C-alpha cells in the first residue's frame, strides 16, 4: 500500500517553499542595507571578494545541494573532507553554488551516471580528481 499525497501535504509544502523564499528575500534586503565596510569585512573574513559574497547570497541557501550528492556518488566522504580539508570543501561549495550546469548534474545524479560524466561539466572536477589521487 502506498501513501498518497494529501491536499494538506501539498499546501504545507507550498507554505514551506514560500516561507523559504521570504527568508531569502529578507537576507538579500539585509545584505543591501549593510554598509560596504562591514560587508567587505565579512567577505574578507571568508577570504573572498565582496562581489563573490554577494553572488553567493543571491544564489540562496540550497545553491550547493548537489555537492554532497556528487561526493557520495564518487565515494568521497564529505565529513572526512570537512575535518581534513575544510577550506577545500568550502571552496568546492562556492564553485558548486555558482555552477551553471545544475540541470545536467541533477540528471546525472538521479540517473546514477554522475561518476561517469561529471568531468564533462563540473567546475569541481579538477579538485575532485586531485582528492581521488590523494586517497589510498
C-alpha positions in Angstrom: 0.0 0.0 0.0 1.4 3.4 -0.9 0.9 6.6 0.9 -0.8 9.1 -1.3 -0.2 12.8 -1.1 -2.9 14.6 0.7 -4.1 18.1 -0.1 -2.7 19.2 3.3 0.8 18.0 2.5 0.7 19.9 -0.8 -0.4 23.0 0.9 2.2 22.5 3.6 5.0 22.1 1.0 3.9 25.3 -0.8 3.8 27.2 2.5 7.3 26.0 3.3 8.6 27.0 -0.1 7.0 30.4 0.2 8.5 30.8 3.8 11.9 29.9 2.5 11.5 32.4 -0.4 10.5 35.2 2.1 13.5 34.3 4.3 15.8 34.6 1.3 14.3 38.0 0.4 14.9 39.2 3.9 18.6 38.1 3.7 19.0 40.0 0.5 17.4 43.1 2.0 19.7 42.9 5.0 22.7 42.5 2.7 21.7 45.6 0.7 21.2 47.6 4.0 24.7 46.6 5.3 27.3 49.3 4.8 30.1 48.5 2.3 32.8 48.4 5.0 31.0 45.8 7.1 30.1 43.7 4.1 33.7 44.0 2.8 35.0 42.8 6.2 32.7 39.8 6.2 33.8 38.9 2.7 37.5 39.3 3.8 36.9 37.1 6.8 35.6 34.5 4.4 38.6 35.0 2.1 36.5 36.1 -0.9 35.7 39.3 -2.7 32.6 41.3 -1.9 31.2 40.6 -5.4 31.7 36.8 -4.8 29.9 37.0 -1.4 27.1 39.0 -2.9 26.7 36.5 -5.7 26.6 33.6 -3.2 24.0 35.2 -1.1 21.9 35.8 -4.2 22.1 32.1 -5.1 20.3 31.1 -1.9 20.8 28.5 0.8 20.4 25.5 -1.5 22.7 26.5 -4.2 25.3 23.8 -3.4 22.8 21.0 -2.6 24.3 18.9 -5.4 27.8 18.7 -3.9 27.1 16.2 -1.1 25.3 14.0 -3.5 28.2 14.3 -6.0 30.8 13.5 -3.4 28.8 10.5 -2.3 28.4 9.3 -5.9 32.1 9.5 -6.3 32.9 7.7 -3.0 34.3 10.8 -1.2 33.5 11.1 2.5 32.3 14.7 2.9 32.6 14.5 6.7 36.2 13.4 6.5 36.9 16.1 3.9 35.4 18.7 6.2 37.7 17.5 9.0 40.9 17.3 6.9 40.4 19.9 4.2 37.7 22.4 5.4 38.9 25.2 3.1 38.9 22.9 0.1 35.3 21.8 0.9 34.2 25.5 1.4 35.8 26.4 -2.0 34.0 23.4 -3.6 30.7 24.6 -2.1 31.4 28.1 -3.6 32.1 26.6 -7.0 29.0 24.4 -6.9 26.9 27.3 -5.8 27.9 29.3 -8.8 27.6 26.4 -11.3 25.6 26.9 -14.5 25.3 23.1 -15.1 22.8 22.3 -12.3 20.3 20.5 -14.6 22.9 18.2 -16.1 24.3 17.5 -12.7 20.8 16.7 -11.2 20.0 14.5 -14.2 23.3 12.5 -13.8 22.9 12.2 -10.1 19.3 11.0 -10.4 20.3 8.5 -13.2 23.3 7.3 -11.2 25.7 8.3 -14.0 27.4 11.2 -12.3 30.6 9.4 -11.8 30.9 8.7 -15.5 30.1 12.2 -16.7 30.9 14.8 -14.0 34.3 15.7 -15.6 32.4 17.0 -18.7 30.7 19.9 -16.8 31.6 20.0 -13.1 33.7 23.0 -12.1 34.9 20.9 -9.1 36.2 18.1 -11.4 39.9 19.1 -11.0 39.6 19.3 -7.2 37.7 16.0 -7.1 40.3 14.4 -9.2 43.1 15.7 -7.0 41.3 14.4 -3.9 40.9 11.0 -5.5 44.6 10.8 -6.3 45.5 11.5 -2.7 43.2 8.8 -1.3 45.0 5.5 -0.6 
